[in-house]
């Protein structure tokens, strides 16, 4: 047996999580510390390598390295995907900084779109050439190619641009949970959305508006106010110039809102409570 020339530590799959800027929208705990090890040895059969972003130590953007990694072949229930567009989310930064723990080294990234280049033995429902998207698990989308469980990949219609699909998967699922499960928004409801011009906020405003709700959004400046209005906010509050709770009471004629979606937390907590209608 020849000695191993390289050892690669691969990240374990993650549970579902959200891309919000704070823990408010975090829908799952950080991943367990378990990892898989893949050993590349010096043999005549050189394994296929691809490029990926790797994080060997926690820190800022400088902690990310562009390295070669072994991609391997898909096993039972798996597919191999060549990524064409990769989503970037705040949760990626949290893992890189160590806010959420992950065994080092790891490849960040929680969502992507790509083309299937290989399928595992006896796999049905997916074939080479399919365009698919995934979000949340397993972590590791900052790579040219990756192995995925086939059951986490969804088909992407040809009418949807790859970049659009990659940017909307994780945030879109988060918004779906918020407006259809956490609180089921209906026509006639009034909702308050903090950070209305953010990634999750902008989708949430559009979705709630499409459901027939009256959307009140908070933003920090005029530029973001214009975006929020375009995304369906009937009323926009600039929290840097106005008292949020007071404005909400004025807008709702003292009734308050049915639900507040607060992705900020500490600084907006009291205003959120004061803005709620009874039983909101």
C-alpha positions as CSV (number, residue, x, y, z in Angstrom):
1,X,0.0,0.0,0.0
2,X,1.3,3.4,-0.9
3,X,1.2,6.2,1.7
4,X,-1.6,8.7,1.6
5,X,-0.5,11.9,0.0
6,X,-3.5,14.0,0.8
7,X,-6.4,13.9,3.3
8,X,-9.6,15.8,2.7
9,X,-12.2,16.4,5.4
10,X,-15.7,16.7,4.0
11,X,-18.6,18.4,5.7
12,X,-21.6,16.5,7.0
13,X,-25.1,17.2,5.7
14,X,-27.0,19.9,7.5
15,X,-30.5,20.2,8.7
16,X,-32.8,22.9,7.2
17,X,-31.7,26.4,8.1
18,X,-32.6,29.9,6.9
19,X,-30.6,32.8,5.3
20,X,-31.7,35.6,7.5
21,X,-29.4,38.3,8.7
22,X,-30.2,37.3,12.3
23,X,-31.1,34.2,14.2
24,X,-34.8,35.2,14.1
25,X,-35.3,33.3,10.8
26,X,-33.0,30.5,11.7
27,X,-35.2,27.4,11.4
28,X,-32.8,24.7,12.6
29,X,-29.9,24.2,15.0
30,X,-26.3,24.2,13.7
31,X,-25.0,20.9,12.3
32,X,-23.5,18.1,14.3
33,X,-19.8,17.8,14.5
34,X,-19.6,14.5,12.6
35,X,-17.7,14.5,9.4
36,X,-16.6,12.2,6.7
37,X,-13.0,11.7,5.7
38,X,-11.9,11.0,2.2
39,X,-8.3,9.9,1.6
40,X,-6.6,10.4,-1.7
41,X,-3.6,8.1,-2.1
42,X,-0.8,8.0,-4.6
43,X,-2.0,5.4,-7.1
44,X,-1.9,5.0,-10.8
45,X,-5.6,6.0,-11.0
46,X,-5.6,9.7,-10.4
47,X,-9.0,10.8,-8.9
48,X,-10.9,13.6,-10.6
49,X,-10.4,16.9,-9.0
50,X,-12.4,20.1,-9.1
51,X,-12.0,23.6,-7.6
52,X,-13.8,24.7,-4.5
53,X,-13.7,27.4,-1.8
54,X,-12.3,25.9,1.4
55,X,-12.2,27.4,4.9
56,X,-9.4,26.0,7.1
57,X,-9.7,28.6,9.9
58,X,-12.4,30.9,11.0
59,X,-12.3,34.6,10.0
60,X,-13.2,37.1,7.4
61,X,-13.3,36.7,3.6
62,X,-9.5,36.1,3.6
63,X,-10.1,32.8,5.3
64,X,-11.6,31.4,2.0
65,X,-9.2,29.5,-0.2
66,X,-9.6,28.4,-3.8
67,X,-8.4,24.8,-3.8
68,X,-8.6,21.5,-5.6
69,X,-10.8,18.8,-3.9
70,X,-11.8,15.3,-4.9
71,X,-15.4,15.2,-6.0
72,X,-15.9,11.4,-6.3
73,X,-18.7,9.5,-8.0
74,X,-22.3,9.4,-6.8
75,X,-23.4,6.4,-4.7
76,X,-26.9,5.0,-4.2
77,X,-29.4,7.8,-4.1
78,X,-26.9,10.5,-5.1
79,X,-26.3,12.7,-8.1
80,X,-23.2,14.6,-9.2
81,X,-23.9,18.2,-10.2
82,X,-21.8,20.8,-12.0
83,X,-22.8,24.1,-10.5
84,X,-23.7,26.9,-12.9
85,X,-24.9,29.5,-10.3
86,X,-24.4,29.6,-6.5
87,X,-26.5,31.5,-3.9
88,X,-24.7,33.6,-1.3
89,X,-26.4,34.1,2.1
90,X,-25.7,35.5,5.5
91,X,-25.6,32.0,6.9
92,X,-22.5,31.3,4.9
93,X,-20.8,34.2,6.7
94,X,-21.9,32.8,10.1
95,X,-20.3,29.5,9.4
96,X,-17.1,31.2,8.2
97,X,-16.9,33.3,11.3
98,X,-17.8,30.5,13.6
99,X,-21.2,31.9,14.8
100,X,-22.5,28.5,13.7
101,X,-20.0,25.6,14.3
102,X,-18.8,23.4,11.5
103,X,-15.8,21.0,11.5
104,X,-12.7,22.5,9.8
105,X,-11.9,22.5,6.9
106,X,-15.2,22.9,5.1
107,X,-16.7,24.2,1.9
108,X,-19.4,26.8,2.6
109,X,-22.5,27.5,0.6
110,X,-26.2,26.4,1.1
111,X,-27.8,26.7,-2.3
112,X,-27.0,26.3,-6.0
113,X,-28.2,25.4,-9.5
114,X,-26.4,23.1,-11.8
115,X,-26.5,20.4,-14.4
116,X,-26.5,16.7,-13.5
117,X,-23.3,15.1,-14.8
118,X,-23.7,11.6,-13.2
119,X,-26.2,9.6,-11.3
120,X,-25.9,6.8,-8.7
121,X,-26.6,3.2,-9.4
122,X,-30.2,2.3,-10.2
123,X,-31.4,5.9,-9.5
124,X,-34.6,6.9,-11.2
125,X,-36.2,10.3,-11.5
126,X,-32.9,12.1,-12.4
127,X,-30.7,11.8,-15.4
128,X,-27.5,13.3,-16.9
129,X,-28.3,16.7,-18.3
130,X,-31.1,17.6,-15.9
131,X,-31.0,21.2,-14.5
132,X,-31.6,21.1,-10.8
133,X,-31.6,23.4,-7.8
134,X,-31.1,22.7,-4.1
135,X,-30.9,24.6,-0.8
136,X,-30.0,23.9,2.8
137,X,-28.3,20.5,2.7
138,X,-25.7,19.4,2.4
139,X,-23.5,22.5,2.9
140,X,-20.8,22.9,0.2
141,X,-22.2,24.7,-2.8
142,X,-19.1,26.9,-3.2
143,X,-17.6,24.4,-5.6
144,X,-17.4,23.7,-9.3
145,X,-19.0,20.3,-8.8
146,X,-20.5,18.4,-5.8
147,X,-22.3,15.2,-4.8
148,X,-25.9,15.7,-3.6
149,X,-28.6,13.4,-2.3
150,X,-31.0,13.2,-5.3
151,X,-34.0,13.8,-3.1
152,X,-32.9,17.4,-2.2
153,X,-32.7,18.5,-5.8
154,X,-35.6,20.0,-7.6
155,X,-36.0,20.5,-11.4
156,X,-35.5,24.0,-12.7
157,X,-37.8,25.0,-15.6
158,X,-36.1,26.2,-18.7
159,X,-38.0,29.5,-18.4
160,X,-36.1,30.4,-15.2
161,X,-32.6,31.8,-15.3
162,X,-30.0,29.8,-13.3
163,X,-28.9,32.8,-11.3
164,X,-32.5,33.7,-10.4
165,X,-33.2,30.1,-9.3
166,X,-30.0,30.0,-7.2
167,X,-30.7,33.3,-5.5
168,X,-34.3,32.4,-4.6
169,X,-34.3,28.8,-3.3
170,X,-33.2,29.2,0.3
171,X,-34.9,32.6,0.8
172,X,-38.0,31.4,-1.0
173,X,-38.4,28.4,1.2
174,X,-37.9,30.6,4.3
175,X,-40.6,33.0,3.2
176,X,-42.9,30.1,2.4
177,X,-42.6,28.8,6.0
178,X,-43.1,32.3,7.4
179,X,-46.3,33.3,5.4
180,X,-47.9,29.8,5.1
181,X,-46.9,27.9,8.2
182,X,-45.6,30.1,11.0
183,X,-48.6,32.5,10.4
184,X,-50.9,31.9,7.5
185,X,-51.3,35.3,5.8
186,X,-54.7,35.9,4.2
187,X,-56.4,38.7,2.4
188,X,-57.4,41.4,4.8
189,X,-54.5,40.9,7.1
190,X,-52.0,43.7,7.9
191,X,-48.4,42.6,8.2
192,X,-45.3,44.5,9.4
193,X,-42.0,43.5,7.8
194,X,-38.7,44.7,9.2
195,X,-35.8,45.0,6.8
196,X,-38.3,45.0,4.0
197,X,-35.7,45.7,1.3
198,X,-33.5,42.7,2.3
199,X,-33.3,39.4,0.6
200,X,-35.9,37.6,2.7
201,X,-37.8,40.8,3.3
202,X,-38.3,41.7,-0.4
203,X,-39.7,38.3,-1.1
204,X,-41.9,38.3,1.9
205,X,-43.4,41.7,0.9
206,X,-44.1,40.5,-2.6
207,X,-45.7,37.2,-1.3
208,X,-47.8,38.8,1.4
209,X,-49.0,41.5,-1.1
210,X,-49.9,38.8,-3.6
211,X,-52.0,37.0,-0.9
212,X,-54.0,40.2,-0.4
213,X,-52.5,41.5,2.8
214,X,-51.7,45.1,3.5
215,X,-47.9,45.3,3.9
216,X,-46.1,47.8,6.1
217,X,-42.3,47.7,5.6
218,X,-39.5,49.3,7.6
219,X,-36.3,50.5,5.9
220,X,-33.3,52.7,6.7
221,X,-33.1,55.1,3.7
222,X,-34.9,56.5,0.7
223,X,-33.3,54.1,-1.8
224,X,-34.5,51.1,0.2
225,X,-37.9,52.7,0.6
226,X,-38.3,52.8,-3.2
227,X,-37.4,49.1,-3.4
228,X,-39.9,48.2,-0.7
229,X,-42.6,50.1,-2.4
230,X,-41.9,48.3,-5.7
231,X,-42.0,45.0,-3.8
232,X,-45.5,45.6,-2.6
233,X,-45.3,47.6,0.6
234,X,-48.4,49.9,0.7
235,X,-46.8,51.8,3.6
236,X,-43.1,52.3,4.2
237,X,-41.6,53.5,7.5
238,X,-38.1,54.9,7.7
239,X,-37.1,53.8,11.2
240,X,-34.2,56.2,11.1
241,X,-36.6,59.1,11.0
242,X,-39.9,57.8,12.4
243,X,-41.1,55.9,15.4
244,X,-42.2,52.5,14.1
245,X,-44.9,51.7,16.7
246,X,-46.4,55.2,16.4
247,X,-46.6,55.1,12.6
248,X,-48.1,51.6,12.7
249,X,-50.8,52.8,15.0
250,X,-51.5,55.7,12.7
251,X,-51.6,53.5,9.6
252,X,-53.9,50.9,11.2
253,X,-56.1,53.5,13.1
254,X,-55.0,52.0,16.4
255,X,-55.8,48.4,15.6
256,X,-52.2,47.1,15.1
257,X,-51.0,44.4,12.7
258,X,-51.8,40.8,12.6
259,X,-48.2,39.6,12.4
260,X,-44.7,41.1,12.6
261,X,-41.8,39.5,10.7
262,X,-38.8,40.8,12.6
263,X,-35.4,39.8,11.2
264,X,-33.5,42.4,13.3
265,X,-34.2,41.4,16.9
266,X,-33.0,43.4,19.9
267,X,-33.3,46.9,18.4
268,X,-36.8,46.4,17.0
269,X,-38.3,44.0,19.6
270,X,-40.2,46.5,21.7
271,X,-41.6,48.3,18.6
272,X,-42.7,44.9,17.2
273,X,-44.6,44.1,20.3
274,X,-46.2,47.5,20.5
275,X,-47.3,47.2,16.8
276,X,-49.2,44.0,17.2
277,X,-53.0,43.8,17.4
278,X,-54.5,41.8,20.2
279,X,-53.6,38.1,19.7
280,X,-51.2,39.1,16.9
